[in-house]
Amino acid sequence: MCELLGMSANTPTDLCFSFTGLTRRGGDTGPHKDGWGVAFYEGKGVRQFHDPQPSATSPVARLVQEYPIKSRTAICHIRQANVGEICLANTHPFVRELWGRYWVFAHNGQLPAFTRQPGPYEPVGETDSETIFCDLMNRLHHVLPRDAMPQQLAAVLVELAEEYAAQGVFNCLLSNGNWLFSYCSTRMASITRRAPFGPAQLKDTDVTVDFAAETTPDDVVSIIATEPLTTDEAWDIYQPGEWKLWEQGEVVASGQRN
């Protein structure tokens, strides 16, 4: 299956360290060689990079590793194709506009024979993931007001996530730039870094960073990933059915399916 990476921070932060670790799993230390993508929020805009090549050898991925794009919220995905050909249209994350904001979605898992409800959002590619995203957007548009509060939104997202998870494997990241929603069907982990900061070693490549030299005492940066990316930090491992709503690096709402 695919792997996910998300970031929520209280200050514009680059994703270079975590992204470097994840990309090694795209055809080097892992089998997720069927394309990759990343989306960085910058204000209300989204800077996107996608490539159907393996992330471990992609020149575009190398650019992103070396280009310290600053963002408070980012979502990344490396793909192991199950549904749909290997092409640009089928690479995550997917983006749609709703209520004057860009919404970004990435999914790990499979929902065989999933059928979306009718609505204005339609998939461009062939993946079940994009079809699920369009279904989710159609249903949010139908049931929520434009000015829905994050907790009200989270309640609907959890209901939909549990419905999707009942039909297959549904690990996901979703954001509109202000918040980041994470749902675990089978595998997910997170870590929140805050003062006092220290060093960290990537699991998939020989790269170490000293966060104390890269941050201020007020910084809070949370990383969400399918599997822990470092060897020397204590990651929080999600339980099946667990979800979290992140804002500026902090969990503002959470829960778990009974």
C-alpha positions in Angstrom: 0.0 0.0 0.0 0.9 3.7 -0.1 2.5 5.9 2.6 1.4 9.2 3.9 3.2 12.2 5.4 1.6 15.3 6.9 2.8 18.4 8.8 1.0 20.8 11.0 3.0 23.7 12.5 2.5 27.0 14.3 5.1 28.8 12.2 6.1 28.3 8.5 8.4 25.3 8.5 10.1 23.3 5.8 9.5 19.6 5.3 12.9 18.8 3.9 14.1 16.4 6.6 10.9 14.3 6.8 10.4 14.4 3.1 13.9 13.1 2.5 13.2 10.1 4.7 9.9 9.3 3.1 11.2 9.5 -0.5 13.7 6.7 0.2 10.7 4.4 0.7 9.6 5.2 -2.9 11.7 2.6 -4.7 14.7 2.3 -2.4 14.0 1.1 1.1 10.3 0.5 0.3 8.1 -0.7 -2.6 6.1 2.6 -3.1 7.7 3.3 -6.5 4.6 4.3 -8.5 4.7 8.0 -8.2 4.5 10.6 -5.5 3.2 14.1 -4.7 3.3 16.8 -2.1 1.2 19.9 -1.5 2.3 22.9 0.6 -0.1 25.5 1.8 1.1 29.1 1.5 -1.7 31.4 2.7 -4.7 30.4 0.7 -2.6 29.1 -2.1 -1.2 25.6 -2.6 2.2 24.8 -4.1 2.1 21.3 -5.6 4.6 18.9 -7.0 3.7 15.5 -8.6 5.7 12.9 -10.5 4.7 9.4 -11.6 8.4 8.4 -11.3 9.7 6.7 -8.1 10.4 9.3 -5.4 13.8 7.7 -4.6 15.1 8.6 -8.1 12.9 11.5 -9.1 14.7 14.7 -10.0 11.6 16.7 -9.0 11.7 15.0 -5.5 15.4 15.9 -5.3 14.4 19.6 -5.9 11.8 19.5 -3.1 14.4 17.9 -0.7 16.8 20.8 -1.4 14.3 23.6 -1.6 13.2 24.7 1.9 9.6 25.6 1.1 8.0 27.1 4.3 4.5 26.1 5.2 2.3 25.6 8.2 0.4 22.7 6.6 1.7 20.1 4.1 0.5 16.7 2.8 2.7 14.2 0.9 2.0 10.7 -0.6 4.1 8.0 -2.1 2.2 5.5 -4.2 2.2 1.7 -4.6 -0.4 1.3 -7.4 -3.4 -1.0 -6.8 -6.1 0.7 -8.8 -5.4 2.8 -12.0 -2.4 3.0 -14.2 0.9 4.7 -13.2 0.4 8.3 -14.5 0.3 11.9 -13.3 -3.5 11.9 -13.0 -3.4 9.1 -10.5 -0.8 10.6 -8.2 -1.9 11.9 -4.8 -2.5 14.3 -3.1 -5.6 15.4 -4.9 -6.9 19.0 -4.6 -10.4 20.5 -4.9 -11.9 23.9 -4.1 -14.7 24.2 -1.5 -16.0 27.4 0.1 -13.2 29.5 -1.3 -10.4 27.2 0.0 -8.3 24.5 -1.6 -8.8 21.1 0.1 -6.0 18.6 -0.2 -6.5 14.8 0.3 -4.2 11.8 0.4 -5.3 8.2 1.1 -3.6 4.9 1.9 -5.7 1.7 1.4 -8.2 0.2 -0.8 -12.0 0.3 -1.1 -12.9 -2.2 -3.7 -15.8 -1.3 -6.0 -16.4 2.0 -4.2 -19.2 4.1 -5.7 -19.5 7.8 -5.0 -22.7 9.7 -4.4 -23.8 12.1 -7.2 -22.6 15.6 -7.0 -20.5 18.3 -8.7 -17.1 16.8 -7.7 -15.9 14.2 -10.2 -12.6 12.2 -10.4 -10.1 13.0 -13.1 -8.1 9.8 -12.7 -8.9 6.2 -12.1 -8.1 5.6 -8.5 -10.6 4.6 -5.8 -8.8 7.2 -3.6 -9.8 10.2 -5.8 -13.3 8.8 -6.1 -13.6 8.7 -2.3 -12.3 12.2 -2.1 -14.9 13.5 -4.6 -17.6 11.6 -2.6 -16.4 13.2 0.6 -16.4 16.7 -0.9 -19.9 16.2 -2.4 -21.3 15.2 1.0 -19.6 17.9 2.9 -21.0 20.4 0.5 -24.5 19.0 1.0 -24.6 18.7 4.8 -22.4 21.5 6.2 -22.7 25.3 6.1 -19.9 27.4 4.6 -19.0 28.7 8.1 -18.9 25.3 9.8 -16.6 25.3 12.9 -13.7 22.9 12.9 -15.2 20.7 15.6 -18.5 20.5 13.7 -16.6 19.7 10.6 -14.6 17.0 12.5 -17.8 15.3 13.6 -18.9 14.9 9.9 -15.4 13.8 8.8 -15.2 11.1 11.4 -18.7 9.8 10.5 -17.6 9.6 6.8 -14.2 8.1 7.6 -15.8 5.4 9.7 -18.2 4.7 6.8 -15.4 4.4 4.3 -13.3 2.3 6.7 -16.1 -0.2 7.1 -15.7 -0.8 3.3 -12.0 -1.4 3.3 -8.7 0.2 4.4 -9.0 3.9 4.9 -6.0 5.8 6.3 -6.2 9.5 5.2 -4.9 13.0 5.6 -7.2 16.0 4.7 -6.7 19.7 5.0 -8.1 23.1 3.9 -4.9 24.9 5.1 -6.3 26.0 8.5 -6.4 22.5 10.0 -5.2 18.9 9.2 -7.5 15.9 9.8 -5.9 12.4 10.1 -7.7 9.1 10.3 -6.2 5.7 11.0 -7.8 2.6 9.7 -4.7 0.3 10.0 -1.4 2.2 10.4 -0.4 5.8 11.3 2.0 7.5 13.7 2.7 11.1 14.8 5.3 13.1 16.7 5.1 16.7 18.1 8.4 18.5 18.4 8.7 21.5 20.7 11.3 23.0 23.0 13.7 21.8 24.1 14.6 20.6 20.7 17.2 18.0 20.0 18.8 15.9 17.2 17.0 13.2 15.1 18.2 10.5 12.8 16.2 9.3 9.8 15.4 5.6 9.6 15.7 5.2 5.8 18.9 7.2 5.1 22.0 8.4 6.9 20.7 11.9 7.6 20.7 13.6 11.0 19.4 17.1 11.9 19.7 19.1 15.1 16.4 20.8 15.4 17.7 23.1 18.2 19.8 24.9 15.5 16.8 25.2 13.1 14.0 26.4 15.5 13.0 29.0 18.0 11.7 28.1 21.6 8.2 29.0 20.5 8.0 26.5 17.5 5.6 23.6 17.6 5.8 21.2 14.6 3.9 17.9 14.3 4.6 15.2 11.8 2.1 12.5 10.8 3.3 9.5 8.9 2.2 6.0 8.0 5.3 4.7 9.8 7.8 6.5 12.1 10.5 8.2 10.0 13.2 8.5 12.7 15.0 5.9 14.9 15.7 8.0 18.0 12.4 9.7 18.8 9.3 8.5 20.6 6.4 8.4 18.1 2.8 8.1 19.1 1.3 5.1 17.3 -2.4 5.5 16.3 -4.9 2.7 17.1 -7.3 1.5 14.4 -10.2 3.9 14.3 -8.3 6.7 15.9 -8.5 10.2 14.5 -7.0 13.6 15.3 -7.7 17.2 14.2 -4.6 19.3 14.1 -4.2 23.1 14.1 -0.9 24.9 14.2 0.9 21.8 15.4 -1.5 21.0 18.3 -4.3 18.4 18.6 -7.5 20.4 19.0 -9.9 17.4 18.8 -9.4 13.6 18.8 -11.2 10.3 19.3 -11.4 6.6 18.5 -14.0 4.3 17.2 -15.5 2.1 19.9 
